[in-house]
Amino acid sequence: MSAFLSLRNVGKDYHLARRSPFRPRPVLRAVDAVSLDVHQGETLGLVGESGCGKSSLARLIMQLETPSRGAITLDDVDLAGLGKADLKAARRNFQMVFQDPYASLNPRMRARAIIAEALRNYRTGTTADIAARVDELARQVGLGAHLLDRFPHELSGGQCQRVGIARAIALNPRLIVADEAVSALDVSIQAQILNLIIRLQAEMRLTLIFVSHDMSVIAHVADRVAVMYLGRIVELGATETLFASPGHPYTRTLLGAVPTPSPARRGRRSAPAGEMPSPLNPPSGCHFRTRCAHATSLCAQQVPTLRPVMGRSIACHHAETLPAPQTYPEVDHA
Ligand SMILES: Nc1ncnc2c1ncn2[C@@H]1O[C@H](COP(=O)(O)OP(=O)(O)OP(=O)(O)O)[C@@H](O)[C@H]1O
């Protein structure tokens, strides 16, 4: 299977405000040398703690930010090399679903106009064609027709997210990036929206990048998982493999933090020890070494590369010699 979306050594630096006129502007490396292939029709889960660079990577893929380094290609086309008109044409193929359903919708537009906006921008048909398409999209995302004339503040969080999803699929894109698409919703609504996204992904044969800090959500949707820590991918593999035997010490601690329904199993494992270091001053070598029980001097000296180990890729100098992982909570990855 050839890669539909390909990232090669992608990096993003943010230049922060100067703290003193005598000091250089601090540079925050939000994304660091990320290389990744995403295949057509697959769902890739991107997971990691808050601040690890997931949203930055999502925005880079969406061309909402420009990479500081590296290349992003979609169907072998280098997106950075596209002029304005070609980028607009390419954008039809990749759309985003955002975390905050209220903030991501224009409060002064009715749901119908929000969904129709991209259809109008791309001149997809007559006014009647567009109105019919909006009705069809509302049906597809389970949004009652009577809700189309409401403003975002007159809709619930789940209904707003359905509008956001209808808007994202309006142009029949091939790639959707969903950034924490269910995290802001009530738990009871999360499963409904998650199942809607899974159904649409299958029906439309979408390639889906699903960004979440929540391992149990990732387990539910993803075919493969990329685990990020301080801007780098530390483990990448099939969901089943990763959940059955997490290889990187960071993945193991993340999985230990998955809430488990069984009280007998609760509290057996701990969340990652200590605070995540500041991305302004990350540890040398392996960024995770300051929280890792297995770190050695090598980990401080050399950056581990992501390499094939035990049927997935792991960026850990000691991946082969780590003790076998404990049993992890059963997570429904249906
Ligand atoms: N526009 C920006 N300017 C400066 N720093 C930024 C900017 N956007 C993100 N950052 C910083 O980059 C790092 C990665 O942030 P990012 O939002 O990508 O992480 P995340 O894993 O998606 O976290 P969260 O889930 O909290 O959004 C953080 O330290 C964040 O403060």
The ligand as a Tripos MOL2 file, in Angstrom:
@<TRIPOS>MOLECULE
LIG
   31    33     1     0     0
SMALL
NO_CHARGES

@<TRIPOS>ATOM
      1 N1          1.0550   29.5200   18.0890 N.pl3     1 LIG1
      2 C1          1.8730   29.1180   19.0450 C.ar      1 LIG1
      3 N2          2.8240   29.9210   19.5450 N.ar      1 LIG1
      4 C2          3.6680   29.5180   20.5030 C.ar      1 LIG1
      5 N3          3.6510   28.2700   21.0630 N.ar      1 LIG1
      6 C3          2.7190   27.4220   20.6060 C.ar      1 LIG1
      7 C4          1.7800   27.7900   19.5930 C.ar      1 LIG1
      8 N4          0.9600   26.7170   19.3630 N.ar      1 LIG1
      9 C5          1.3880   25.7370   20.1800 C.ar      1 LIG1
     10 N5          2.4300   26.1620   20.9350 N.ar      1 LIG1
     11 C6          3.1770   25.3780   21.9250 C.3       1 LIG1
     12 O1          3.6190   24.2080   21.2580 O.3       1 LIG1
     13 C7          3.5530   23.0680   22.1180 C.3       1 LIG1
     14 C8          2.6780   22.0120   21.4750 C.3       1 LIG1
     15 O2          1.3400   22.5190   21.4790 O.3       1 LIG1
     16 P1          0.1400   21.7310   20.7830 P.3       1 LIG1
     17 O3         -1.1050   22.5510   20.9580 O.co2     1 LIG1
     18 O4          0.5390   21.3540   19.4130 O.co2     1 LIG1
     19 O5          0.0770   20.4250   21.6890 O.3       1 LIG1
     20 P2         -1.1070   19.4180   21.9340 P.3       1 LIG1
     21 O6         -0.4740   18.1070   22.1910 O.co2     1 LIG1
     22 O7         -2.0910   19.5100   20.8320 O.co2     1 LIG1
     23 O8         -1.7290   19.9690   23.2760 O.3       1 LIG1
     24 P3         -3.2330   20.3910   23.5830 P.3       1 LIG1
     25 O9         -4.0310   19.1500   23.5160 O.co2     1 LIG1
     26 O10        -3.1350   20.9870   24.9670 O.co2     1 LIG1
     27 O11        -3.5790   21.4160   22.5260 O.co2     1 LIG1
     28 C9          3.0020   23.5720   23.4510 C.3       1 LIG1
     29 O12         4.0840   23.8010   24.3120 O.3       1 LIG1
     30 C10         2.3210   24.8700   23.0760 C.3       1 LIG1
     31 O13         2.3560   25.7800   24.1550 O.3       1 LIG1
@<TRIPOS>BOND
     1     1     2 1
     2     2     3 ar
     3     2     7 ar
     4     3     4 ar
     5     4     5 ar
     6     5     6 ar
     7     6     7 ar
     8     6    10 ar
     9     7     8 ar
    10     8     9 ar
    11     9    10 ar
    12    10    11 1
    13    11    12 1
    14    11    30 1
    15    12    13 1
    16    13    14 1
    17    13    28 1
    18    14    15 1
    19    15    16 1
    20    16    17 2
    21    16    18 1
    22    16    19 1
    23    19    20 1
    24    20    21 2
    25    20    22 1
    26    20    23 1
    27    23    24 1
    28    24    25 2
    29    24    26 1
    30    24    27 1
    31    28    29 1
    32    28    30 1
    33    30    31 1
@<TRIPOS>SUBSTRUCTURE
     1 LIG1         1 GROUP 0 **** ****
